[in-house]
Amino acid sequence: MNSPVPENYQYQFGGSLSPNAPTYVTRKADDDLYQAVKAGEFCFVLNSRQMGKSSLRVKTMQKLQAENIACVAIDLTAIGTSGLTSEQWYNGIINNITESLKLADKFDLDALWEENKRLSPVQIFGKFIDKVLKIISTQIVIFIDEIDSILSLDFPVDDFFALIRAFFNLRVDNPEYNRITFVLLGVATPSELIQDKKRTPFNIGKGIELTGFEFTEALPLIRGFSHLTSNPETVLKEILAWTGGQPFLTQKICNFIRESQDIIPDGEEASFVENLVRERMIENWESQDEPEHFKTIRDRILKRDEQKTAYLLDLYQQIWHSGEIDADNSIEQSDLQLAGIVVKKDSKLKVYNRIYSTIFDNLWIEKKLAGLRPYADSFRQWLLSGKNDKSRLLRGEALAEAEGWVKDKKLGFEDQEFVSESRNQEKKEEAIKIEAEAKQEAEKQLRIAKEKVTEIERNISKIRDLSAVASQLQQNNQVNEANQFLNIAGLVLQEKIENHALKEALLDSSLVLGYEYLKIEKKYIKAKEEFDKSFKKIPKENKNSNNNASYLAVLVYIYYVKGKLEKESNKALDNYKIAFEKFNILQSCFQSNLELFTLDLNILYNGNIDIVALLYHQLNGLDSSNTAYNESFKVYLLNELDYLMQNNRWKDADEKNWQFLLVSAKREKQGYLELNDIKNFKYNDLKQLDSLWVENSQEHFGYSIQKRIYLETGNYLNFDDWYQGELNWERIRIEGEEWVNFTDTVGWTEKTYYRKYEELGWEDMKNLDTYKLYGTIPYWHGGGGFEKKSLFTDFLIVFFHHIFSLLTETVVT
């Protein structure tokens, strides 16, 4: 045993070690970083927490400063994140550099900001660095620590890292920039530094690999406990066997041994270290985790991105069970590495050390997954059965809950397989149930009247075929199409249609469409032949049939399909006109314009399968000279809009609003609007449209609401020259403060950045009592192919300006 160590000898775990700390462990990364920086390379040290990044920075700075190299250390957490503006953040960085390099008396920082107040903060920072290079003649190294704190800022800092990359690229044109080097340190990946996927990623610099302590590197640590053992090197090996060289844990266990003052018997080094680790670290680890280490790892996996938590746990479980997996540099593998729980060695990913493997064991994984999965017990039993016990699969409300939970989550393969198998099984059982019900109904009819045997058998056969088509469409994720055919099967089975010939024609027409959707040519040809036969047998309707909504809806459907199948345009148009006539009679049966959209077993309107809308498209295409169809279609769309709004389906209503505008401007075929098309809007159309929005939204939405806000935010309505010829763009204040005030107020933008359509707060709109914004919708839905945001803004201003002008009833048209 060696003599006792000095009292001031301290192991340090947590925080940065001083440059001359006796427990500093020199690793390969020390020389790699020093040599790279000396050579003028930009570097980044990106690793999990408590791996010694800051200590490495302190040690490297000491060596560089000894060689008269100017060094700056910036800790971004010291600048702060919450509530900062971009100007304050950049100013904090500039002040830090100024103080570190003692430049306060060299130039006036206030003057720098005042002289360049028209520039962005990042441009001012670029000018500042240029001035620094003119003042400091030596090599300059700027260390930026805790870069992961940028992820908590309220503004994007992509430009900051893009500028650092620009400094590197400037070396080609300006040799002075060879004297400045940046070193980035933190818990992040290079891809996170520039998050805008449209920009070039942060792809410069040399990555410095900061690994755990190797045995030979860690030998200086034995000094602190060598007086307690005859075999200090053996003790160190046992420590590393538990920690895997993780710096924080290694220093902490060394400190435990030194504090214990217990003599370690020869030959009992392994058991001594194990007992110490289990008692002081593993047992009741949450209460003993001081300073926090294990909790940091846990929270980074469970709380950093809850959409990915289940997938990360699943991936970690694979590594825990297998011992190692192939490293593929995926984002999720990088997340586990940055959490610190796994490490990459020899192109394999493995659990970092025995301590992590013991604390975060399979029991811990399963417990956390069970807390996440609403279907945990069923999932476990299904896995235990080798994925063969179909009774463990989910159905009904349990399946709906599971599908809601997995939505937008990154899950492991087995979770996805379980939910998918559950859905497929339910579809199979539903198809079996439908078939069973159809068979039961057929048997019932056979018992009632033997003379109908042939008729029923034929219908049942076609219902089976239709059910099979629906099942296949469901498997193809064509749910609306499948539901439409199930509704048709329901109409037939429930005897909603008394006439046999009409039933047969309906089933045949449905099978034709079904096989067309599935692109099964042979069955399509056969079904078309059957439909041609049954179509000829359709009886002429009597007066009583004109009061039967189901009967009329079937006729609309059949004649629409017949028109669709006709090759000659004249014959097709004749059938479409008959379908249109039946549809008008059907509408007259309703007491409300909205009844069409709420019919039981609706075969004309089902989600995006809108037979009536398709009928209007065909009529307008084949008989465009007849404006009655277009006007009738607009009335239909207004009724549909009313229905959607009354059911708080605001996103669907907004999309349908856009379709109405296209129809009004006669641009539905093109699918977008150009500037001159806006002139085709009719005042009455817009007035009816606006009235629906205002009345159904409790005055939250509508063009008139937007117009009021537009004027209240300082905009104006005087584009008189628009109506005299070409628009004079010089008279329009594009992207001015008034327009930004308007778009911010209605929720289209946030700090001049346009929100994506999916981000307009559709879920919040479902409760207008709590929804705080006004004028968010109707919104713009496309057109023009704008390559620049400014052109998009120009078009928006003109579009909504003209809409608002039309609502004044005084605009020239």
Salt bridges, closest charged atoms under 4 A:
ASP32 OD2 - LYS28 NZ 2.87
GLU67 OE1 - LYS38 NZ 2.54
GLU114 OE2 - LYS117 NZ 3.26
ASP130 OD2 - LYS134 NZ 3.33
GLU146 OE1 - ARG49 NH1 3.21
ASP148 OD2 - ARG49 NH2 2.49
ASP159 OD1 - ARG199 NH1 2.52
GLU176 OE1 - ARG179 NH2 2.69
GLU192 OE2 - ARG304 NH2 2.77
GLU274 OE2 - ARG278 NE 3.03
GLU286 OE2 - ARG298 NH1 2.83
ASP299 OD1 - ARG298 NE 2.89
ASP299 OD1 - LYS303 NZ 3.88
GLU324 OE1 - LYS350 NZ 3.63
ASP326 OD1 - LYS348 NZ 2.28
ASP335 OD2 - LYS308 NZ 2.46
GLU366 OE1 - ARG380 NH2 3.23
ASP389 OD2 - ARG392 NE 3.49
GLU403 OE1 - ARG423 NH2 2.67
GLU414 OE2 - LYS387 NZ 3.66
ASP415 OD2 - ARG373 NE 2.63
GLU417 OE1 - LYS387 NZ 2.86
GLU426 OE1 - ARG423 NH1 2.58
GLU429 OE1 - ARG395 NE 2.90
GLU435 OE2 - ARG464 NE 3.41
GLU455 OE2 - HIS500 ND1 3.68
GLU495 OE1 - LYS503 NZ 2.86
GLU504 OE2 - ARG458 NE 3.18
GLU504 OE2 - LYS462 NZ 3.28
GLU504 OE1 - HIS500 NE2 3.47
ASP508 OD1 - LYS462 NZ 2.81
GLU516 OE1 - LYS564 NZ 2.80
ASP532 OD2 - LYS528 NZ 3.54
ASP532 OD1 - LYS562 NZ 3.20
GLU541 OE2 - LYS582 NZ 2.12
GLU566 OE2 - LYS562 NZ 3.74
GLU631 OE2 - LYS634 NZ 3.05
GLU631 OE2 - LYS682 NZ 3.65
GLU640 OE2 - LYS656 NZ 3.35
ASP652 OD2 - ARG649 NE 2.99
ASP654 OD2 - HIS781 NE2 2.66
GLU668 OE1 - HIS617 ND1 3.32
ASP677 OD2 - ARG667 NE 2.92
ASP685 OD2 - LYS634 NZ 2.82
GLU712 OE2 - ARG708 NH1 3.36
ASP721 OD1 - ARG731 NH1 3.90
GLU738 OE2 - ARG733 NH1 3.07
GLU750 OE1 - ARG755 NH1 3.64
GLU758 OE1 - LYS651 NZ 2.71
GLU763 OE2 - LYS766 NZ 3.16
